[in-house]
């Protein structure tokens, strides 16, 4: 079975084409860095597999995802390369194409976004481009699937076109002499010797490490220094890498002069006109906050709340009545009935009622990604992030964290600077994920009915502001770092396709539903058992149960925060499994038959000030179990994982305490 590698710059439609060619779905978003690891799918024709590499601008790695691609090319077997190129940004995209051609494997060029190129006044002679590169070029529109059949046919029925001679750029006599000398000393069997040599002189750290493991590192260093000094004196450049990029850029410009024609000059595109407003240094952040406010209006008031009420009525009406009839008809014991109704229905059902709101939030996040606005948010936030020692690209993982902290932390792999990446990983859990949304929905529906969207927005802003303050603190102390440069793709705005939006929303939201059948189900049963048992036996009063004893210990510590009850303490402990379990625990503790009843009971145990303090604590205290696991995986450090847990707990306590003190000083109780 043949293996084809799918490679291309970020935001070229690579993941969309992967889904079309394999019939499978992978996470797709219209912003840089969406694919951070290789993904494997089987081609529809069943004649081979397709490996989707991370989006990359160059084979000389600057970020973790580019390093993944370089390591793959050097160590994994494959037969051909499918290179996806953005036709509207052809000059920049061909930089990677040329490097892939230098690698020497058969290559097929998928020229995507031909519709956008046409709108921008670019006329591309694909036949001439094919002749110049010596490969087959297939125009495609990946989002709609146009041209994908031709790509599939070219991959499965024919070997992708290759140049008659290995493709190479002439880098000048001085450097070519050094390249030839290095190739001559390489061990027998080295894959793509010229590519390895070119990448070595360009400064590819992965290639250098590989060569040093097989050759004399001191000799390699002398060869590199000699070549760099010669090029520097001859051409007046600072580094070999700079010289080689310049040579490659001139080669690409020469290619384009023969196959690209511009029919529009000085014309502002639709995206550029919108960007003048949404990326304005004064209007950008207010527009983003307004967008988020409207998001929460839709989620909590206009659409989400009525749908949640309907689902709640179904779960605690027909579904509960049907289950009662079934259990009565089979003569189920009272213990089983209590477990199902007081444990599973109260726990799992109490969380499932918030599914509509969570799916609406995910739908809007998917819209932000696929429309192209996500990259603009990063661009707008760059000015603010610079003040705290980060750059705008670090805000992208944080935005993803609004959906779920786990993929947000994983998206930090696209950040080039190691300390900046680590800082982003440990701060992303402060972003309010969808799991916390169920807690907010519960409390704002009781205490803040007329300002639900505004209160929830304030919690999201609180998480972001604290992340920025702590970023400044950490980057000035424990994580001092070098200056970094911010580069992010600003893709053209597009109207997202409903099919793509729905699939993306489901992929994000199904994790929440899956947790309802795993973590929340198991947690609900365990919580009910702890509330059912006590030191004096089974079926004890709730306040004499094991759960009350455990929660009481935590509650004493929480008293200064305004919610020092055993019920709140127990709910916070279980929230470490998954933040949704907080609601499950409260449903079981208060023995509420439905959400309305639970809200009525909570109204007698919390005041608005205490409720806001509790929500702020839920926002900030320890990350959930899955998030802690991914922090450990990404940092490969138990020390930083423990730091992430402990600093969050301290921050949560301090902020909640401050909220209570300020609220009381202002006359709230």
N, C-alpha and C positions, 0 to 999 in steps of 0.2 A: 504494500500500500504506500503510495507516495505521500510525502509530507511537504506542505506548502506553508511558508512563513508569511504572515500578514504584517507589514510594517508601514509606518507613515508618521508624519508630524501629528501632534495632538490636534484634535478638532478638525480633522480632514474627512470625517465620516467613516473612519476605519471600523469602529465597533458596529455601526449600522450595517456596513457591508458584510461583516462577519456574521451577523444575525441572519441576513438575507441568504447568504451562501450556505449556511449550515442548518437553517431552519430552527436554530435555538435562539435563546435570548440572553444577552449579557447586558450589564448596566451601561446605559447610553446617556450621555449628557453633552450639551453644547458648550463645553468649557475645557480648558487645557488640563490634562492630567487625569482624565476619567478612567483610563485603564492603567492599573499600576502593577499588574502581574500578567504573565502569559496565560492565555485561556485557550483551551483545545476544543475543537468541535469537528464533527464528521460532515464532510461535504454532502449536499443533497444527493448527488449522483452516487454516493457510496463508494467512490473510487479513491478516496484519500482523506487525509485529515488536514485541518487548517489550524495553525497556531497563531493566536493574536498576541503579538508582542506589545509592551507598553508603548504609548505614544512618545516619540523622541524626535528631537531636532537634528541630532548628530550621533554618529557612532562613537564619538569621543565623549565619554560620559561626564556630565556635570552633576546629575541627580541620580538618586537610587534607581529610578525606573530605566534611565538610559544605561546604567551599569548592568541591569538585568539583561537588556538586549545584547550588549557587547559580550557578556559571558555566554549567552545562549549561542550566538554565532560561532564562538570559538570552541564550544564544548559539546553541542548537541548536533545529531545528524538531521539533515533535511535535504529536500531535492530542489526546491525552487522558492522564489520570493515573489509575493504579490505586493507591490508597492502602491499605496493609495496616495494620490497627490491632489491638493486643492488647486483647481485650474485658475481660480481667481487670485491665488498667491503663488504662481508657478515658480518665480525666481527663487523665493526662499525655500520652497519645498524641494526643488531640484538639488539642493545641497545634500540632502540625505540620499536622494536617488543616485547621484554620482558616487557617493561612498558605497552604496549597496552594489552598484555595478562594478566598482573596483574590487569588491569581494570575490566576484567571479562566478557566482551561481546564476543559473537561468532566471530571468526576471520578466514579469509581466507588469506593465504600468496601467493602473486604473485611474483615469483622469476624471476625478469627481468634481461636483459643483460647476459643471459646464454652464448651467442656467445662471448662476451668480456671475461667472466670468463674462457672459454675454451682456448681462445687465450693466456691468462695469465697463463695457466697451472694448472687451478683449476678444479678438478673433484668433483662434489657435488652429494652425494647420497640423492636425494630429498625424497625418501621413508623413509630413516632413519631419516632425519631431521623432516619429518612429524610426525613420531612416537615419537621423543624426545620432540617436542613442543606440540603434541596432537592436531594439526590442519592440514587441507588439504593444501598441497603445490602444486602450479601449475606453471611450468616453462613457461615464456613468453618472447617474444621480442616485446616490446610495439611499437617501431618505425615502424615495418613492420606489426604488428597486429597478429603475430604468438602466439597462445595460448590464445588469447582474447576470442574466442568462448567458450573454456573450463571455463574461469573465469566467463563469462556471465551466462553459464549454472549452475555453482556452486552457483552463487548469487541468480538466479531467480528460479531454480528448486529444489535446496536443501539448507538447512540451512548450512552455513559454519561450518566446523568441530570445535569442542571445546574439551578441555581436560575433562576427566571424573570428575576430581576434579579441583577446581579453581587453576590456575597456580600461583605459588609463589616461590620466592627465599628465602632461609633461610639466614637471615642477622646476625645470631649469637644470643646467649642467651640473652645478655644484651639488644640489640636493639629490639629483638622480644618481650621481656617482656614489653618494653615501648610501642610498637605497640599494643599489646593486651590491655594494660591499656587505651590507647587512644580510641580504638575501643569500649571498654566497656562503655565509657562515652559519646559516640556520640549519638545524638538524634535519635529516631526511624525514620526509613525511609531514612536514609542517603544512597545515591547511592554509591556502591563500597567502603564499609568502609575500607577494608584493603588497597586498592589503595590510598584512601584519607590519611590514616595514614602514609603509606610509603612516599608519596609525601610531606606530612607535614614535616617529619624528614629530607627529602632530601633538604628542603628549598624552595619548590614551593610556591611563593608569592600569587598566585591566590587561591590555596587550603588553605593556612594560613588565608587569608582574609575571605574566606567563613566560615571556622571553628570558627574564632573569632567573627563572627556575630551571631553565634548560641551558643557558649560556653564561659566559663570564660577565657578571654584572659590571665589574670595573671597566672592561673593554667596551661594553654597551654605553656606559656613561661617558667615556672618552669620545666615542664615535658621535654621540649626540652633541656633546659640547663643541667638538670640532666643526660639525655641520652648522650648528647654530651661530658660532662665531663667524664662519665664512659667509653665511647668508646675511647676518647682521651688518657686516662690513661692506658687502656688495650691494645690498638693497636698502640699507638704512632702516630696517624694521627692528622691533624690540625682541621678538621671539620667533622661533620657527613656526609655532602654531599660527601666529598672526600672518606670517608670510604665506603659509599653505592655504589658509582661508581666503586670502586675497587672490591667490592663483586660481583657486577653485571658483571663486565668484566671477572672475574675469572669463573663465571658460564657460560658465553658465550664461553669462550675458551674451557671449558670442553665439551660443546655441539659440537663445531666444531671438536674437536679431534675425534669424533665418526662418522662424516659424510662428512668431507672434506679432500681431498688428493691433495698434490702439486706434479705436474709432472715436473715442471721447477723451477730451483733455480738459482739466480744470473743472470737472463736473462732480459736485458733492453727491455721494450716494445717499440712499434712504437711511442707512445705518449711521453715516457721518452726521446727518442732520439731527437725528435723535440724540446722538452722543453729545452734541453741543449743549444739550439740556441735562441729560441724566448723569453725565460725568463732569458737569460744571463744579468747580471747587467750592462754590457756595451752596448750590442747589442739590448736589449729588447725595449727601447724607440725609437731608430732610426728605428727599424723594424716596430714598430707601426706607426710612422710618415710616413714611406714609404708606408705602407698599405693604410693609409688615403689619401696620395697623389694619388695613383693609383685609389682609390675610386672616387676621384673628377675628375680624367682624364676620367674615364668611364662615370661619371655622366654628365660632362659638355662638353666634347670634342669628345670622341670616339663614344659614343652611344647616350647619352641623347640629345645633341644638334640637331643632324639630325632628331631624332624622334619628337622633339618639333617643328622643322621647318615644318615637314609634317603635324602635328596637327594644327599648325597655318594657314597653307595654306588651310586646309579643313574648319576650322572655319570661316575664312575670305574670303573663296572662295565659294564652293558649298553651305555650310550651310547659309552663309549670302545672297547669291543670291536667294536661295530657300525661305528664310524668306522674302526677298524683294518682290518676286513674290506673295507670299501668302498675304502679307499686302496690296499690290496694288490691288489684285483681290477682296478683301473684302472691299476695300475703306477705309482703316484705316486713321485716322486723322494724321496730321503732328506731333502733340504732342506725340501720341502713337509711331510713327515711331522713333522720337527722343529719347524717353524713351528706346525703345528696342535696337536701334543701338548705341546711344551715352552713354546710361546707362548700359544696361544688356550685350550687346555684348562687349563693351569696358571694362566693369568691370569684369564680370564673365569670358568671353572669354579670356581676357588678362591674367587671372591667370591660367585657364585650360591648356593653351599651355605649362605650366611647369610641368604638370602631369607626362609625361614620365621621366623627370629627377628625380622627387621626388620618383617615384616608383623604379627607378634603385637604388637610395640611400637606400631605405627601403629593397630592395632585398639583398644588400650587408650587411646591418646591420643584417638582418635575418640569412645570411650565417655566420656572426661572432658569433652569438648566438648559432646556431645549430651545428656548427663545434667544439665548445669547446674553441675557441680563446678568448671569452669574459672574462672568468675567468683568463686567462693568462695575459690579459691587466691589470686586477685588481692586480694581483700578481706583475707584473713589476712596476706598479705605486705605490705600497706600500712604497717602499724606499723613493720616492719623497714626498708622502703624509705625511709620518712620520715627515718630516722636517717642515710641516705647521700645525701640531697638529691633523692630521686625520690619517686614515689608508686606505689601498687599497680597502677595501669593499665600501668605500664611492665613489669611482670612477665609480662603476657600475651604480648607478643612473644617474651620469653625462653622461656616454656613452649612456644610454637609452635616455637621454635628447637630444642627437643629432637627434633622430627621432622626439620626441615630449616631451616638458618639463613636461606635465601633468603626464604620466606614470613614467617618471624619478623621479619626486617628490614622487609619491606613492611608488616607489621601495625603498625609504629611510626607509620604515617600517622595513626592515630586519636588520637595523643597531641597535646594542644593546644599545650603550651609548646614553642617551636622548639628551645631548647637541651636540653630534656628529651628531645625526639624524637631529636636528634642524638646525645646521650649513649646512648640506648637502641640506636641503630643501631650504634655502634662497640663496644658491649659484648655485643650478642647473639651474635656469633661465638664467644664464650667458652662458650656453651651446647653441650653435647655432642650433636651431631646423629646421626641414624641411620647416616650414612656411617662415623662413627668406631666404630660398634657392631661392624662386622666385625673391626676390629683388636682391640677388647676381647675379642670372642668367641674369637679365635685365642689370645690370651695367657692369659686367665683359665682356659681349658680345659687349659692346660699347668701353670701355676704356682699356681693358686688354686682347684683343683677343688672343695674343700669349702666355699669362701666366695665363689663366683662373683658372686652377687647383691650381697653386701655390698661387694666390691671395686669393682664397676661403679657402685654407688650412691655410693661415696666419690668417684669421679671426677666424677659429675654434681654432687655437692655442692661439690666443689673448684671447678668452673667457676662455680657460682652465688656462692660465697663470694668468689672473686676478682673477679667482676663487681661485687659490692657494695662491696668495698674500693676498687676502682678508681673506682667511681661517686662515692664520698666524696672521693677524691683529685681527680678531674677536676672535680667540681662545686664544689670549694673553690678550684680554681686556674684552669685554662684554660677551664672552662665554667661560670663563676658564673652563677646564674640566679635568677629571681624565684620566690617561693613559688607553688606550684600547688595547686589543690583537686582531691581525688580523688572522682570520681563514677563508679560502675560499676553496671550493671544486675545484680540478683540474680534471675535467672529462676527459675520454679518447677522443682523436680526432676522429671525425666521418665524413664521407662524407655525407652532408645533403641530404635528399631525396627531389626530385623536388616537390612532392606533398606537403610536409611540408613547403618548402620554399615559394611556390606560395601562399599557404593559409596564412602563416604568413605575407607575403608582402601585400596581399590584406587586411588583418585585420588592418595593420598599415596604409596603404594608403587610405582605404575607408573613414577614418575620414577627409582626405583632400578633397576628392570628396564631402563628405557630407557637409562640410563647404561651398563648392562652391554653393550648393543649399540652404544654410541657411544664415550664417553670411555674406558671400561675396555677395550673391544675394541681401539680404536686405540692406547691406551697400552700394552696388553699386547704388541701387535705391535712397537711402537717399542722397548719395553724389551728384548724378546727379540733384536731386531736389534742393539741396542747391546751386549747380552751375547754375541752371536754373532760380532761383529766387533771388531777391535782394531787398534792401529797396525801390526801385522805381518800383517794379512790377515783371512781368513774362518775360521770354525770354530776360534777360538782358545780356550785354557783360560779359564774364566770370570774368574779373577783377573787375566788379562792383557787383558781386554776394555775397550772404551771406557766401559762402565758402571762397571767397577771403578775406572778412572782418575778419573771424575767423582765417584763416591761416596767415593773416598779423600780427596779434597780436603775434602769436608764432614765426613767421619769424624774428621779431625784436630781440628776445632773441637768435635766432640761428645764427645771423650775424657773431659773432666771429668764428663760426665753419666752415664758408665757404659756407654755403647753407642757407643764411638768406632770402629766398623768401617765399611768401605766399603759393606757390605751395608745397614746401617742408614741411612747417608748417602744412598745411591741411592734407597732406599724413601721417604725423607722428601722428596726432590726431586720425585719423581713424584706424591707426595701432594698437591702444589699443584693438579694437574689435578682430582682428586677424591680424597677421603680413602680411598675403597675401593681405589684403585689401589695403596696401600701393601701390601695383602695380595696383590694380583696380582703386584707386583714381587718380593715375598718368595718366592712360589711359583716364579717363573721363576728367581730367583737361586739358590735352594737345590735346583732341579730336583726338586721333590717331586711324586710321582705322585698324591697325594691329601692331604686335610687332616690325616689322622692322621700321615702321613709327615712333613709339614711341621712339625707340632707336635713330633714326635720330634727333628727336626734343630734346631729353635729351642731345645729344652731343653738342648742342648749349647753354645749360643752366648750364652744369657742366664741370669742368675740371677733369682730372684724380685724382688730389689731393682731390678736393671737393667730388668726387664720393666715394673715399676710406673713407674719413671722414664720409660721410653719411652712408655708409654700416656699419662702426664701431658703429655709433650711433644706427642704427637699431638693431645691435647685442646686445647692452648693455642696451638700455633704457627700460622703464617700461615693465614688463611681460604682455602678453595678458590677456584678461578678464578671459578665462578658467583657465589659470595658477594662477592668483590671487585668483580665487575661490578655487582651490585645495590647495593652500598654507593656506588659511583661514581654510579649513576643516582639514588639517593634523596638523597644529600647534594649532588649537582651540584658536587662539589669534589674535584679531584685531590689537594689538600693533605690533606683528611680521609681520603681513601682510602689514601694512603701512610701516614698516621699509624696507621690501623687495622691495616695489615700489619706495620709496624715495631714498634709497642708490643707487639703479640701475640708477636712473635718474641723480644723482650727478656724479657717475662714468662715465656714458656715456658722459656727458658734458665735464668732465675733460680730458678723453682720446681723444675724437674727437678734442678738442682744442689743445691738445699736438701734435696730428698727423698733424694738420694744421701748427703749429709753426715749428715743425721739418722739415716738407716738404718744407716750404718756406725758412728755413735756408739752406736747401740742394739745393735750386734753382728750386724747383717745384712750379707750380702755379695751 
